[in-house]
Amino acid sequence: MKNSILSKILQLRQRVRNAEYHYGKEPGSVQLIAITKGQNLESVKSAIASGQRVFGESYVQEAQEKIRALQGFPLEWHFIGRIQTNKTKFIANNFSWVHSLANSKLALKLNEYRKNANLTPLNVCIQVNLQKELSKEGVYLEHLVHLAKTINKFSHLHLRGLMAIPKPEYQFSIQRENFKELHQILGKLQALGLQLDTLSMGMSEDFEAAIAEGATLIRIGAAIFGKRDR
Ligand SMILES: *Cc1c(COP(=O)(O)O)cnc(C)c1O
């Protein structure tokens, strides 16, 4: 079990390096976030033992246990799930990044709590719902510019870029299309003067296509830990 997580992480790092090279990206420019939702503490510790320091969680309740139990390690936690108003305080106090911000009221809450916590600004990405899927979070394109300008004004949030979870596609060229669109949207925001440097896109089944299209953060669960027990 332990060894299999180690070997999967090593394989994954190699695939990321190969993709960076193949698509002409700077070596090390793509950061791997290990997504620990549905995984037990022992698995997370195996990942830490193999050198992984950056982790992502979708559920605050699960994150609370892990963050508390792993306080002795110098870890960086990213929140990637649905943000509930009553969890904004915990998120602002315990995470370095939020990838899934999609509304200004939650941004206001996170900003206030981050300010009260006396921490450096919380890094945030706006989640974009590219395909207008009702089952998914994320701002629709027509509201994105307004939201980005609003979030950019909060002094305890540092707007870094965009995140999306496109529908699963099995064909590489189609995977690339969705990621390419997100990259183009980032370019439009940059052209408006917003200083953004992050594209959080790509998961176990499509991260190479995401790297091809400029991903800087990839969020990987199953390819490290195997299938989640639900
Ligand atoms: C679960 C999850 C991931 C990881 O997905 P895998 O297919 O297990 O790699 C990435 N991003 C988000 C937002 C998730 O909820």
PDBQT file of the ligand as one rigid body, heavy atoms in Angstrom, charges set to zero:
ROOT
HETATM    1  C1  LIG A 301     -11.706  14.837  -6.782  1.00  0.00    +0.000 C 
HETATM    2  C2  LIG A 301     -11.232  16.022  -7.499  1.00  0.00    +0.000 A 
HETATM    3  C3  LIG A 301     -10.028  15.994  -8.234  1.00  0.00    +0.000 A 
HETATM    4  C4  LIG A 301      -9.189  14.746  -8.395  1.00  0.00    +0.000 C 
HETATM    5  O1  LIG A 301      -9.793  13.904  -9.324  1.00  0.00    +0.000 OA
HETATM    6  P1  LIG A 301      -9.081  12.527  -9.772  1.00  0.00    +0.000 P 
HETATM    7  O2  LIG A 301      -9.861  12.119 -10.963  1.00  0.00    +0.000 OA
HETATM    8  O3  LIG A 301      -9.219  11.597  -8.622  1.00  0.00    +0.000 OA
HETATM    9  O4  LIG A 301      -7.675  12.845 -10.089  1.00  0.00    +0.000 OA
HETATM   10  C5  LIG A 301      -9.635  17.156  -8.855  1.00  0.00    +0.000 A 
HETATM   11  N1  LIG A 301     -10.348  18.305  -8.774  1.00  0.00    +0.000 NA
HETATM   12  C6  LIG A 301     -11.500  18.370  -8.081  1.00  0.00    +0.000 A 
HETATM   13  C7  LIG A 301     -12.238  19.660  -8.030  1.00  0.00    +0.000 C 
HETATM   14  C8  LIG A 301     -11.978  17.238  -7.432  1.00  0.00    +0.000 A 
HETATM   15  O5  LIG A 301     -13.135  17.321  -6.762  1.00  0.00    +0.000 OA
ENDROOT
TORSDOF 0
